[in-house]
Amino acid sequence: MLEETEATIDKRVAEIIARLLPNRGHVDRISNDEPLTEAGLDSMGMVNLLLEIEASFNISIPPRLVTPKSFRSIHSVSRLIESVSQRT
């Protein structure tokens, strides 16, 4: 089970996204609820985000949870991580 606060998870997710964005300087302006597609994350970036999240948080996200809604924003990714972590 994950022992991090929601704010800490949000921060870690934001850092991962910053590495994946083509324009890395833009990440400072991404709010936790801003759509990641508007921030510049494309479909390949979403796949890389999934892989990075699984590796960084040592979780395996079930295919049924890999939906656009789950990867809409920093906060939605954080909620996904918390949900998957509670199941393990």
Secondary structure, DSSP 8 states (H G I E B T S, - for coil): -----HHHHHHHHHHHHHHH-SSGGGGGG--TTS-TTTTT--HHHHHHHHHHHHHHHT----GGG-STTTTSSHHHHHHHHHHHHHH-
